[in-house]
Amino acid sequence: MKRIQGVFTVELALVLVVLSSFFALQVNYMIAVAKKGAMDRAAYSAAALIAERRQFFDDEGYICGVNGGDATKCNTLMTEIRDVVEGAMARALSSFDANDMAIVVEEYIPAPPAAAYTVRTLGDSTGCDLVSINNAAMDALSPLTSKSRKLPIYQISLCYKTEFNLLGAVEGDPFNIVASSISFARF
């Protein structure tokens, strides 16, 4: 009888180890999903800021003006976008570190005779595998206005470097959580 009790104890210990590992993986996954959700909301807010600035701020609609435009205005806009994103992320995540965030702002203007593409980056986006909007398919996606003009397309991509093991039980390799939002200019 004692021998059977010893086998049961060993089996119970093994099952509990497997179940607790499964539980830790689920908690890690829930934390990663919460970070991804916060990033999606921040990317959407920043894309709305870019898309609506013509209406709200009497802007001409280009990220940094025609052909690069005014560098001061461009830097101010990028600072505003960074402030919006970092503020949203800091409110959503108590452990948010702005140094681990990369922000990529893209603008695609499908205007004849040739399309114009602008990209600005804040932070280190290496290893993020971001999908760019700089391709010919964007011409087909851009809606026409009542004056038969195609609308500019804006994309905000966020990349946040975080550790794989979010609970901190073991040392993990960092990985990137990526969120993007696309918006059309409002004329």
Helices and strands as residue ranges (DSSP letters): H 2-57, G 66-68, H 71-92, G 98-100, E 101-109, E 116-122, H 137-141, E 153-163, E 174-184
